[in-house]
């Protein structure tokens, strides 16, 4: 079923209203849709490299808008919609860990999830659940999504179609390394300021904690 859903999504790259489909998929992927929009963005940029930055900007802004939906679900509908979504996506065990890290690192946690293969929807719903500061949430989401989407757009705009193979092979690694460099120092400082018991132990044992606690 996921393969069929993926193929259906990718087919929209050739649709006359492909930009609107891209915005739609980026919006819903931030809160519940299981198929990431990155391959669709890549296909559209490959077809029209001169519009790549425009496509990337659409993907970034619509993804952040969708993140607000995920936040709203976690904030006001977690006991009903949120629990069902987290379970359906197979993220039940990851949820307590995400909640623990968000309470501790907020901005850095969203940045890591938004610019790496960590499911972004997990962090958007969790951010609402733990009551993360909304301004911090929006800014971190915007920075994270722009990092990965605009990187694709700019590379296609500058180098055109030949850059596709490089992006397919190294984009995830490069953005992950960049995020590690950006937030690594902050996290290290946070560890120095933690208690002797260590917050990492609490987060490591988080799956044993009830999600509603």
FILOKE-279674 format. One record per atom (N, C-alpha, C): residue in three letters; x, y, z. Coordinates in pm, whole numbers. Layout:
! FILOKE-279674
<r 'ALA', <X, Y, Z>> ...
This chain:
! FILOKE-279674
<r 'UNK', <81, -120, 0>> <r 'UNK', <0, 0, 0>> <r 'UNK', <86, 126, 0>> <r 'UNK', <195, 122, 77>> <r 'UNK', <284, 237, 81>> <r 'UNK', <350, 261, -54>> <r 'UNK', <385, 153, -123>> <r 'UNK', <445, 167, -256>> <r 'UNK', <347, 231, -353>> <r 'UNK', <222, 190, -348>> <r 'UNK', <120, 249, -434>> <r 'UNK', <100, 397, -401>> <r 'UNK', <101, 427, -271>> <r 'UNK', <84, 566, -228>> <r 'UNK', <204, 650, -273>> <r 'UNK', <323, 592, -264>> <r 'UNK', <443, 661, -309>> <r 'UNK', <436, 689, -460>> <r 'UNK', <398, 587, -538>> <r 'UNK', <389, 605, -683>> <r 'UNK', <286, 711, -720>> <r 'UNK', <174, 710, -649>> <r 'UNK', <68, 808, -673>> <r 'UNK', <120, 950, -645>> <r 'UNK', <196, 962, -537>> <r 'UNK', <252, 1093, -501>> <r 'UNK', <351, 1140, -607>> <r 'UNK', <440, 1052, -650>> <r 'UNK', <541, 1090, -748>> <r 'UNK', <480, 1124, -885>> <r 'UNK', <367, 1063, -915>> <r 'UNK', <299, 1093, -1042>> <r 'UNK', <259, 1240, -1052>> <r 'UNK', <243, 1306, -938>> <r 'UNK', <198, 1444, -938>> <r 'UNK', <306, 1541, -986>> <r 'UNK', <429, 1491, -1003>> <r 'UNK', <537, 1577, -1053>> <r 'UNK', <509, 1624, -1195>> <r 'UNK', <432, 1545, -1270>> <r 'UNK', <400, 1579, -1408>> <r 'UNK', <262, 1642, -1422>> <r 'UNK', <197, 1667, -1310>> <r 'UNK', <62, 1724, -1313>> <r 'UNK', <68, 1873, -1351>> <r 'UNK', <-32, 1923, -1423>> <r 'UNK', <-34, 2066, -1459>> <r 'UNK', <-29, 2159, -1337>> <r 'UNK', <-80, 2110, -1225>> <r 'UNK', <-78, 2188, -1101>> <r 'UNK', <18, 2125, -999>> <r 'UNK', <134, 2086, -1048>> <r 'UNK', <231, 2016, -964>> <r 'UNK', <273, 2097, -842>> <r 'UNK', <282, 2229, -857>> <r 'UNK', <324, 2314, -744>> <r 'UNK', <225, 2305, -630>> <r 'UNK', <96, 2305, -665>> <r 'UNK', <-6, 2294, -562>> <r 'UNK', <-3, 2157, -495>> <r 'UNK', <23, 2054, -573>> <r 'UNK', <36, 1921, -516>> <r 'UNK', <157, 1914, -422>> <r 'UNK', <267, 1977, -463>> <r 'UNK', <385, 1980, -377>> <r 'UNK', <353, 2047, -245>> <r 'UNK', <285, 2161, -251>> <r 'UNK', <247, 2232, -129>> <r 'UNK', <157, 2145, -42>> <r 'UNK', <64, 2076, -104>> <r 'UNK', <-29, 1990, -31>> <r 'UNK', <44, 1877, 40>> <r 'UNK', <132, 1809, -31>> <r 'UNK', <203, 1696, 29>> <r 'UNK', <299, 1742, 139>> <r 'UNK', <364, 1856, 119>> <r 'UNK', <452, 1909, 223>> <r 'UNK', <372, 1946, 348>> <r 'UNK', <253, 1999, 327>> <r 'UNK', <167, 2039, 439>> <r 'UNK', <125, 1918, 521>> <r 'UNK', <72, 1815, 454>> <r 'UNK', <19, 1701, 530>> <r 'UNK', <130, 1610, 583>> <r 'UNK', <246, 1610, 516>> <r 'UNK', <355, 1524, 563>> <r 'UNK', <409, 1570, 698>> <r 'UNK', <392, 1698, 729>> <r 'UNK', <443, 1750, 855>> <r 'UNK', <360, 1707, 975>> <r 'UNK', <244, 1648, 949>> <r 'UNK', <160, 1609, 1061>> <r 'UNK', <111, 1464, 1056>> <r 'UNK', <89, 1408, 935>> <r 'UNK', <37, 1271, 935>> <r 'UNK', <68, 1190, 810>> <r 'UNK', <101, 1251, 697>> <r 'UNK', <119, 1175, 573>> <r 'UNK', <251, 1098, 578>> <r 'UNK', <250, 967, 544>> <r 'UNK', <372, 886, 561>> <r 'UNK', <478, 902, 453>> <r 'UNK', <443, 961, 337>> <r 'UNK', <539, 970, 226>> <r 'UNK', <611, 1105, 231>> <r 'UNK', <743, 1107, 242>> <r 'UNK', <816, 1234, 243>> <r 'UNK', <808, 1305, 109>> <r 'UNK', <806, 1439, 108>> <r 'UNK', <791, 1513, -17>> <r 'UNK', <922, 1535, -92>> <r 'UNK', <1034, 1498, -35>> <r 'UNK', <1164, 1527, -95>> <r 'UNK', <1180, 1468, -235>> <r 'UNK', <1139, 1342, -260>> <r 'UNK', <1153, 1290, -398>> <r 'UNK', <1068, 1367, -499>> <r 'UNK', <948, 1409, -458>> <r 'UNK', <862, 1487, -547>> <r 'UNK', <928, 1620, -580>> <r 'UNK', <982, 1686, -479>> <r 'UNK', <1054, 1812, -502>> <r 'UNK', <1170, 1790, -597>> <r 'UNK', <1245, 1680, -580>> <r 'UNK', <1358, 1652, -666>> <r 'UNK', <1317, 1631, -812>> <r 'UNK', <1207, 1559, -833>> <r 'UNK', <1159, 1537, -969>> <r 'UNK', <1117, 1667, -1036>> <r 'UNK', <1050, 1753, -960>> <r 'UNK', <1006, 1880, -1015>> <r 'UNK', <1125, 1970, -1047>> <r 'UNK', <1224, 1970, -961>> <r 'UNK', <1344, 2050, -986>> <r 'UNK', <1422, 1995, -1105>> <r 'UNK', <1421, 1863, -1119>> <r 'UNK', <1490, 1800, -1231>> <r 'UNK', <1425, 1839, -1363>> <r 'UNK', <1292, 1847, -1362>> <r 'UNK', <1219, 1882, -1485>> <r 'UNK', <1235, 2029, -1521>> <r 'UNK', <1239, 2116, -1420>> <r 'UNK', <1249, 2260, -1444>> <r 'UNK', <1349, 2324, -1347>> <r 'UNK', <1478, 2307, -1372>> <r 'UNK', <1581, 2359, -1281>> <r 'UNK', <1571, 2509, -1255>> <r 'UNK', <1522, 2586, -1353>> <r 'UNK', <1513, 2731, -1336>> <r 'UNK', <1408, 2770, -1232>> <r 'UNK', <1316, 2680, -1203>> <r 'UNK', <1212, 2706, -1103>> <r 'UNK', <1241, 2635, -972>> <r 'UNK', <1360, 2578, -960>> <r 'UNK', <1392, 2495, -845>> <r 'UNK', <1383, 2571, -713>> <r 'UNK', <1434, 2694, -710>> <r 'UNK', <1430, 2772, -586>> <r 'UNK', <1285, 2805, -548>> <r 'UNK', <1203, 2835, -649>> <r 'UNK', <1061, 2860, -624>> <r 'UNK', <995, 2737, -564>> <r 'UNK', <1021, 2620, -622>> <r 'UNK', <963, 2497, -571>> <r 'UNK', <1009, 2472, -427>> <r 'UNK', <1136, 2497, -400>> <r 'UNK', <1190, 2475, -266>> <r 'UNK', <1126, 2570, -164>> <r 'UNK', <1102, 2693, -205>> <r 'UNK', <1038, 2790, -115>> <r 'UNK', <895, 2747, -84>> <r 'UNK', <824, 2700, -185>> <r 'UNK', <688, 2650, -164>> <r 'UNK', <689, 2532, -67>> <r 'UNK', <783, 2441, -87>> <r 'UNK', <794, 2324, 1>> <r 'UNK', <823, 2366, 144>> <r 'UNK', <912, 2462, 161>> <r 'UNK', <949, 2507, 295>> <r 'UNK', <831, 2570, 368>> <r 'UNK', <765, 2665, 304>> <r 'UNK', <657, 2737, 370>> <r 'UNK', <537, 2647, 398>> <r 'UNK', <503, 2562, 303>> <r 'UNK', <388, 2473, 325>> <r 'UNK', <419, 2368, 431>> <r 'UNK', <544, 2325, 439>> <r 'UNK', <582, 2229, 542>> <r 'UNK', <572, 2291, 681>> <r 'UNK', <613, 2416, 694>> <r 'UNK', <602, 2485, 823>> <r 'UNK', <455, 2506, 859>> <r 'UNK', <373, 2540, 759>> <r 'UNK', <229, 2553, 786>> <r 'UNK', <171, 2421, 834>> <r 'UNK', <215, 2311, 772>> <r 'UNK', <170, 2180, 815>> <r 'UNK', <220, 2145, 954>> <r 'UNK', <337, 2194, 988>> <r 'UNK', <391, 2171, 1122>> <r 'UNK', <300, 2232, 1228>> <r 'UNK', <239, 2344, 1195>> <r 'UNK', <145, 2406, 1289>> <r 'UNK', <22, 2319, 1310>> <r 'UNK', <-20, 2248, 1205>> <r 'UNK', <-130, 2154, 1220>> <r 'UNK', <-89, 2041, 1314>> <r 'UNK', <32, 1989, 1295>> <r 'UNK', <81, 1885, 1384>> <r 'UNK', <87, 1934, 1527>> <r 'UNK', <134, 2056, 1545>> <r 'UNK', <140, 2116, 1680>> <r 'UNK', <1, 2124, 1740>> <r 'UNK', <-97, 2168, 1660>> <r 'UNK', <-234, 2181, 1710>> <r 'UNK', <-292, 2046, 1751>> <r 'UNK', <-260, 1942, 1674>> <r 'UNK', <-306, 1807, 1709>> <r 'UNK', <-248, 1764, 1844>> <r 'UNK', <-119, 1786, 1861>> <r 'UNK', <-56, 1749, 1987>> <r 'UNK', <-105, 1831, 2105>> <r 'UNK', <-135, 1957, 2080>> <r 'UNK', <-178, 2049, 2187>> <r 'UNK', <-323, 2027, 2230>> <r 'UNK', <-413, 2010, 2133>> <r 'UNK', <-554, 2004, 2170>> <r 'UNK', <-625, 1874, 2140>> <r 'UNK', <-562, 1786, 2059>> <r 'UNK', <-632, 1664, 2018>> <r 'UNK', <-548, 1539, 2041>> <r 'UNK', <-451, 1546, 2130>> <r 'UNK', <-362, 1432, 2145>> <r 'UNK', <-435, 1308, 2193>> <r 'UNK', <-523, 1322, 2291>> <r 'UNK', <-591, 1205, 2348>> <r 'UNK', <-678, 1131, 2248>> <r 'UNK', <-715, 1197, 2141>> <r 'UNK', <-801, 1133, 2040>> <r 'UNK', <-723, 1114, 1910>> <r 'UNK', <-709, 1220, 1833>> <r 'UNK', <-642, 1212, 1703>> <r 'UNK', <-493, 1182, 1719>> <r 'UNK', <-427, 1249, 1812>> <r 'UNK', <-283, 1233, 1828>> <r 'UNK', <-241, 1091, 1860>> <r 'UNK', <-307, 1029, 1954>> <r 'UNK', <-273, 892, 1992>> <r 'UNK', <-290, 798, 1874>> <r 'UNK', <-399, 815, 1801>> <r 'UNK', <-425, 730, 1685>> <r 'UNK', <-318, 749, 1577>> <r 'UNK', <-281, 875, 1550>> <r 'UNK', <-180, 903, 1449>> <r 'UNK', <-45, 844, 1486>> <r 'UNK', <-2, 868, 1608>> <r 'UNK', <128, 818, 1653>> <r 'UNK', <132, 666, 1644>> <r 'UNK', <23, 601, 1682>> <r 'UNK', <16, 456, 1675>> <r 'UNK', <15, 407, 1530>> <r 'UNK', <-63, 472, 1445>> <r 'UNK', <-74, 431, 1305>> <r 'UNK', <58, 445, 1231>> <r 'UNK', <137, 544, 1269>> <r 'UNK', <265, 569, 1204>> <r 'UNK', <378, 484, 1262>> <r 'UNK', <344, 403, 1364>> <r 'UNK', <445, 317, 1425>> <r 'UNK', <546, 392, 1510>> <r 'UNK', <501, 503, 1571>> <r 'UNK', <592, 588, 1647>> <r 'UNK', <562, 589, 1797>> <r 'UNK', <482, 494, 1843>> <r 'UNK', <440, 494, 1984>> <r 'UNK', <558, 485, 2079>> <r 'UNK', <655, 400, 2046>> <r 'UNK', <770, 385, 2135>> <r 'UNK', <862, 506, 2129>> <r 'UNK', <864, 575, 2015>> <r 'UNK', <951, 691, 2000>> <r 'UNK', <892, 816, 2065>> <r 'UNK', <762, 818, 2085>> <r 'UNK', <697, 938, 2134>> <r 'UNK', <749, 984, 2271>> <r 'UNK', <757, 897, 2372>> <r 'UNK', <808, 943, 2502>> <r 'UNK', <950, 997, 2495>> <r 'UNK', <1034, 935, 2411>> <r 'UNK', <1171, 983, 2396>> <r 'UNK', <1171, 1122, 2332>> <r 'UNK', <1088, 1140, 2229>> <r 'UNK', <1079, 1270, 2163>> <r 'UNK', <1029, 1377, 2261>> <r 'UNK', <931, 1342, 2343>> <r 'UNK', <879, 1437, 2441>> <r 'UNK', <987, 1477, 2541>> <r 'UNK', <1066, 1380, 2582>> <r 'UNK', <1173, 1408, 2678>> <r 'UNK', <1276, 1504, 2618>> <r 'UNK', <1319, 1477, 2495>> <r 'UNK', <1419, 1562, 2432>> <r 'UNK', <1364, 1701, 2398>> <r 'UNK', <1237, 1708, 2362>> <r 'UNK', <1179, 1838, 2331>> <r 'UNK', <1168, 1925, 2454>> <r 'UNK', <1133, 1866, 2566>> <r 'UNK', <1126, 1943, 2691>> <r 'UNK', <1264, 1999, 2727>> <r 'UNK', <1367, 1926, 2689>> <r 'UNK', <1502, 1966, 2728>> <r 'UNK', <1572, 2055, 2626>> <r 'UNK', <1554, 2026, 2497>> <r 'UNK', <1632, 2095, 2395>> <r 'UNK', <1550, 2179, 2298>> <r 'UNK', <1421, 2165, 2296>> <r 'UNK', <1324, 2229, 2206>> <r 'UNK', <1379, 2269, 2068>> <r 'UNK', <1443, 2384, 2053>> <r 'UNK', <1488, 2433, 1923>> <r 'UNK', <1578, 2332, 1852>> <r 'UNK', <1676, 2279, 1925>> <r 'UNK', <1771, 2187, 1865>> <r 'UNK', <1704, 2058, 1821>> <r 'UNK', <1607, 2010, 1899>> <r 'UNK', <1538, 1886, 1865>> <r 'UNK', <1457, 1902, 1736>> <r 'UNK', <1388, 2015, 1721>> <r 'UNK', <1312, 2040, 1600>> <r 'UNK', <1406, 2055, 1481>> <r 'UNK', <1517, 2122, 1501>> <r 'UNK', <1614, 2140, 1393>> <r 'UNK', <1666, 2007, 1343>> <r 'UNK', <1699, 1918, 1434>> <r 'UNK', <1750, 1788, 1396>> <r 'UNK', <1644, 1707, 1320>> <r 'UNK', <1521, 1708, 1372>> <r 'UNK', <1414, 1631, 1308>> <r 'UNK', <1378, 1688, 1172>> <r 'UNK', <1379, 1820, 1160>> <r 'UNK', <1336, 1883, 1036>> <r 'UNK', <1436, 1873, 923>> <r 'UNK', <1563, 1853, 955>> <r 'UNK', <1666, 1851, 851>> <r 'UNK', <1734, 1716, 835>> <r 'UNK', <1681, 1614, 903>> <r 'UNK', <1738, 1481, 895>> <r 'UNK', <1626, 1379, 873>> <r 'UNK', <1659, 1250, 856>> <r 'UNK', <1554, 1150, 833>> <r 'UNK', <1461, 1123, 951>> <r 'UNK', <1484, 1184, 1067>> <r 'UNK', <1391, 1167, 1179>> <r 'UNK', <1252, 1213, 1134>> <r 'UNK', <1146, 1134, 1159>> <r 'UNK', <1011, 1175, 1115>> <r 'UNK', <972, 1311, 1173>> <r 'UNK', <955, 1409, 1087>> <r 'UNK', <924, 1545, 1133>> <r 'UNK', <790, 1550, 1204>> <r 'UNK', <694, 1470, 1156>> <r 'UNK', <560, 1469, 1213>> <r 'UNK', <562, 1426, 1360>> <r 'UNK', <656, 1340, 1396>> <r 'UNK', <668, 1297, 1535>> <r 'UNK', <698, 1416, 1624>> <r 'UNK', <789, 1504, 1578>> <r 'UNK', <828, 1619, 1659>> <r 'UNK', <721, 1728, 1659>> <r 'UNK', <648, 1745, 1550>> <r 'UNK', <546, 1851, 1547>> <r 'UNK', <432, 1818, 1643>> <r 'UNK', <387, 1693, 1641>> <r 'UNK', <279, 1652, 1733>> <r 'UNK', <328, 1657, 1877>> <r 'UNK', <450, 1609, 1898>> <r 'UNK', <506, 1607, 2034>> <r 'UNK', <527, 1748, 2087>> <r 'UNK', <568, 1841, 2000>> <r 'UNK', <589, 1979, 2043>> <r 'UNK', <460, 2040, 2098>> <r 'UNK', <348, 2013, 2031>> <r 'UNK', <221, 2061, 2082>> <r 'UNK', <184, 1995, 2212>> <r 'UNK', <212, 1866, 2222>> <r 'UNK', <178, 1791, 2343>> <r 'UNK', <252, 1846, 2466>> <r 'UNK', <381, 1878, 2450>> <r 'UNK', <459, 1927, 2564>> <r 'UNK', <446, 2078, 2583>> <r 'UNK', <372, 2146, 2493>> <r 'UNK', <352, 2290, 2507>> <r 'UNK', <477, 2372, 2476>> <r 'UNK', <552, 2331, 2375>> <r 'UNK', <671, 2406, 2335>> <r 'UNK', <633, 2548, 2296>> <r 'UNK', <717, 2645, 2327>> <r 'UNK', <692, 2783, 2289>> <r 'UNK', <666, 2792, 2139>> <r 'UNK', <554, 2854, 2101>> <r 'UNK', <511, 2852, 1962>> <r 'UNK', <607, 2928, 1870>> <r 'UNK', <660, 3041, 1917>> <r 'UNK', <753, 3118, 1835>> <r 'UNK', <880, 3038, 1810>> <r 'UNK', <932, 2975, 1915>> <r 'UNK', <1050, 2890, 1900>> <r 'UNK', <1023, 2775, 1804>> <r 'UNK', <906, 2717, 1816>> <r 'UNK', <867, 2606, 1729>> <r 'UNK', <865, 2648, 1582>> <r 'UNK', <802, 2761, 1553>> <r 'UNK', <791, 2808, 1415>> <r 'UNK', <929, 2841, 1357>> <r 'UNK', <1011, 2912, 1435>> <r 'UNK', <1143, 2951, 1386>> <r 'UNK', <1233, 2830, 1361>> <r 'UNK', <1231, 2736, 1452>> <r 'UNK', <1314, 2617, 1435>> <r 'UNK', <1265, 2532, 1317>> <r 'UNK', <1133, 2523, 1300>> <r 'UNK', <1076, 2449, 1188>> <r 'UNK', <1114, 2516, 1055>> <r 'UNK', <1104, 2648, 1052>> <r 'UNK', <1138, 2722, 931>> <r 'UNK', <1285, 2704, 894>> <r 'UNK', <1372, 2714, 992>> <r 'UNK', <1515, 2698, 968>> <r 'UNK', <1547, 2557, 919>> <r 'UNK', <1487, 2457, 985>> <r 'UNK', <1517, 2319, 952>> <r 'UNK', <1468, 2281, 814>> <r 'UNK', <1344, 2317, 783>> <r 'UNK', <1289, 2280, 654>> <r 'UNK', <1357, 2357, 540>> <r 'UNK', <1389, 2484, 565>> <r 'UNK', <1459, 2561, 463>> <r 'UNK', <1597, 2502, 436>> <r 'UNK', <1661, 2451, 539>> <r 'UNK', <1794, 2394, 522>> <r 'UNK', <1795, 2282, 419>> <r 'UNK', <1700, 2191, 430>> <r 'UNK', <1702, 2076, 340>> <r 'UNK', <1634, 2106, 207>> <r 'UNK', <1520, 2176, 207>> <r 'UNK', <1450, 2203, 82>> <r 'UNK', <1523, 2306, -3>> <r 'UNK', <1569, 2414, 59>> <r 'UNK', <1637, 2518, -19>> <r 'UNK', <1773, 2471, -70>> <r 'UNK', <1836, 2379, 3>> <r 'UNK', <1961, 2322, -46>> <r 'UNK', <1938, 2251, -179>> <r 'UNK', <1830, 2173, -185>> <r 'UNK', <1794, 2104, -309>> <r 'UNK', <1766, 2205, -419>> <r 'UNK', <1684, 2306, -388>> <r 'UNK', <1647, 2405, -487>> <r 'UNK', <1765, 2482, -543>> <r 'UNK', <1852, 2527, -455>> <r 'UNK', <1968, 2606, -498>> <r 'UNK', <2064, 2521, -581>> <r 'UNK', <2087, 2397, -539>> <r 'UNK', <2178, 2310, -615>> <r 'UNK', <2126, 2284, -755>> <r 'UNK', <1996, 2258, -767>> <r 'UNK', <1939, 2237, -900>> <r 'UNK', <1944, 2364, -983>> <r 'UNK', <1919, 2478, -919>> <r 'UNK', <1919, 2605, -992>> <r 'UNK', <2058, 2639, -1044>> <r 'UNK', <2161, 2610, -965>> <r 'UNK', <2298, 2645, -1003>> <r 'UNK', <2358, 2543, -1099>> <r 'UNK', <2337, 2415, -1072>> <r 'UNK', <2405, 2311, -1149>> <r 'UNK', <2314, 2238, -1247>> <r 'UNK', <2182, 2253, -1231>> <r 'UNK', <2091, 2188, -1322>> <r 'UNK', <2078, 2038, -1297>> <r 'UNK', <2029, 1966, -1396>> <r 'UNK', <2001, 1823, -1384>> <r 'UNK', <2121, 1738, -1342>> <r 'UNK', <2245, 1769, -1384>> <r 'UNK', <2358, 1682, -1346>> <r 'UNK', <2380, 1668, -1195>> <r 'UNK', <2323, 1758, -1115>> <r 'UNK', <2345, 1752, -971>> <r 'UNK', <2258, 1646, -905>> <r 'UNK', <2162, 1589, -977>> <r 'UNK', <2066, 1496, -917>> <r 'UNK', <2135, 1377, -850>> <r 'UNK', <2232, 1317, -921>> <r 'UNK', <2298, 1199, -865>> <r 'UNK', <2368, 1232, -733>> <r 'UNK', <2432, 1348, -727>> <r 'UNK', <2501, 1389, -604>> <r 'UNK', <2401, 1411, -491>> <r 'UNK', <2289, 1474, -522>> <r 'UNK', <2187, 1500, -420>> <r 'UNK', <2130, 1369, -368>> <r 'UNK', <2097, 1277, -460>> <r 'UNK', <2042, 1149, -419>> <r 'UNK', <2136, 1074, -325>> <r 'UNK', <2263, 1088, -348>> <r 'UNK', <2360, 1009, -272>> <r 'UNK', <2404, 1076, -142>> <r 'UNK', <2417, 1208, -143>> <r 'UNK', <2482, 1273, -28>> <r 'UNK', <2399, 1377, 47>> <r 'UNK', <2280, 1413, -1>> <r 'UNK', <2206, 1521, 65>> <r 'UNK', <2178, 1491, 212>> <r 'UNK', <2128, 1370, 238>> <r 'UNK', <2096, 1335, 376>> <r 'UNK', <2218, 1342, 467>> <r 'UNK', <2331, 1293, 417>> <r 'UNK', <2454, 1295, 496>> <r 'UNK', <2502, 1437, 520>> <r 'UNK', <2499, 1521, 417>> <r 'UNK', <2548, 1657, 429>> <r 'UNK', <2463, 1740, 525>> <r 'UNK', <2331, 1730, 514>> <r 'UNK', <2245, 1808, 604>> <r 'UNK', <2257, 1758, 747>> <r 'UNK', <2273, 1627, 763>> <r 'UNK', <2290, 1573, 898>> <r 'UNK', <2419, 1625, 961>> <r 'UNK', <2527, 1625, 885>> <r 'UNK', <2654, 1675, 936>> <r 'UNK', <2645, 1823, 971>> <r 'UNK', <2576, 1899, 887>> <r 'UNK', <2560, 2042, 913>> <r 'UNK', <2485, 2065, 1042>> <r 'UNK', <2376, 1991, 1062>> <r 'UNK', <2297, 2006, 1184>> <r 'UNK', <2379, 1969, 1306>> <r 'UNK', <2457, 1863, 1294>> <r 'UNK', <2542, 1823, 1406>> <r 'UNK', <2639, 1934, 1443>> <r 'UNK', <2697, 1998, 1343>> <r 'UNK', <2791, 2107, 1370>> <r 'UNK', <2722, 2227, 1434>> <r 'UNK', <2599, 2256, 1388>> <r 'UNK', <2528, 2373, 1440>> <r 'UNK', <2487, 2355, 1585>> <r 'UNK', <2429, 2238, 1615>> <r 'UNK', <2373, 2220, 1749>> <r 'UNK', <2465, 2144, 1844>> <r 'UNK', <2570, 2084, 1790>> <r 'UNK', <2657, 2004, 1875>> <r 'UNK', <2712, 2080, 1995>> <r 'UNK', <2762, 2201, 1968>> <r 'UNK', <2816, 2281, 2077>> <r 'UNK', <2713, 2314, 2183>> <r 'UNK', <2591, 2345, 2138>> <r 'UNK', <2484, 2379, 2233>> <r 'UNK', <2451, 2259, 2321>> <r 'UNK', <2443, 2143, 2260>> <r 'UNK', <2409, 2023, 2337>> <r 'UNK', <2520, 1987, 2437>> <r 'UNK', <2643, 2007, 2395>> <r 'UNK', <2755, 1979, 2487>> <r 'UNK', <2750, 2071, 2607>> <r 'UNK', <2723, 2199, 2582>> <r 'UNK', <2710, 2293, 2693>> <r 'UNK', <2594, 2256, 2784>> <r 'UNK', <2486, 2209, 2726>> <r 'UNK', <2371, 2169, 2806>> <r 'UNK', <2406, 2051, 2896>> <r 'UNK', <2488, 1960, 2844>> <r 'UNK', <2528, 1844, 2924>> <r 'UNK', <2615, 1885, 3042>> <r 'UNK', <2702, 1984, 3019>> <r 'UNK', <2786, 2032, 3128>> <r 'UNK', <2702, 2096, 3237>> <r 'UNK', <2587, 2153, 3195>> <r 'UNK', <2503, 2220, 3293>> <r 'UNK', <2400, 2130, 3357>> <r 'UNK', <2396, 2001, 3317>> <r 'UNK', <2296, 1909, 3371>> <r 'UNK', <2339, 1859, 3508>> <r 'UNK', <2244, 1797, 3579>> <r 'UNK', <2272, 1743, 3712>> <r 'UNK', <2354, 1616, 3701>> <r 'UNK', <2401, 1566, 3814>> <r 'UNK', <2481, 1445, 3816>> <r 'UNK', <2401, 1325, 3767>> <r 'UNK', <2271, 1328, 3787>> <r 'UNK', <2189, 1215, 3746>> <r 'UNK', <2183, 1205, 3595>> <r 'UNK', <2187, 1323, 3528>> <r 'UNK', <2192, 1323, 3382>> <r 'UNK', <2057, 1305, 3318>> <r 'UNK', <2022, 1401, 3231>> <r 'UNK', <1894, 1395, 3162>> <r 'UNK', <1893, 1286, 3057>> <r 'UNK', <2012, 1248, 3005>> <r 'UNK', <2016, 1146, 2902>> <r 'UNK', <1960, 1014, 2953>> <r 'UNK', <1987, 983, 3084>> <r 'UNK', <1936, 860, 3141>> <r 'UNK', <1784, 863, 3144>> <r 'UNK', <1728, 978, 3176>> <r 'UNK', <1583, 991, 3180>> <r 'UNK', <1525, 968, 3040>> <r 'UNK', <1585, 1028, 2938>> <r 'UNK', <1535, 1013, 2802>> <r 'UNK', <1555, 871, 2752>> <r 'UNK', <1664, 810, 2792>> <r 'UNK', <1689, 673, 2748>> <r 'UNK', <1585, 578, 2802>> <r 'UNK', <1532, 608, 2921>> <r 'UNK', <1432, 522, 2982>> <r 'UNK', <1289, 569, 2952>> <r 'UNK', <1278, 670, 2867>> <r 'UNK', <1148, 730, 2839>> <r 'UNK', <1044, 633, 2785>> <r 'UNK', <1079, 532, 2704>> <r 'UNK', <975, 441, 2654>> <r 'UNK', <895, 373, 2762>> <r 'UNK', <953, 367, 2885>> <r 'UNK', <882, 304, 2994>> <r 'UNK', <785, 399, 3061>> <r 'UNK', <792, 528, 3022>> <r 'UNK', <707, 629, 3083>> <r 'UNK', <576, 638, 3006>> <r 'UNK', <465, 654, 3076>> <r 'UNK', <338, 670, 3008>> <r 'UNK', <339, 798, 2926>> <r 'UNK', <284, 793, 2806>> <r 'UNK', <286, 906, 2716>> <r 'UNK', <213, 1026, 2773>> <r 'UNK', <118, 1004, 2856>> <r 'UNK', <41, 1115, 2910>> <r 'UNK', <105, 1181, 3030>> <r 'UNK', <218, 1128, 3079>> <r 'UNK', <284, 1185, 3196>> <r 'UNK', <368, 1304, 3158>> 
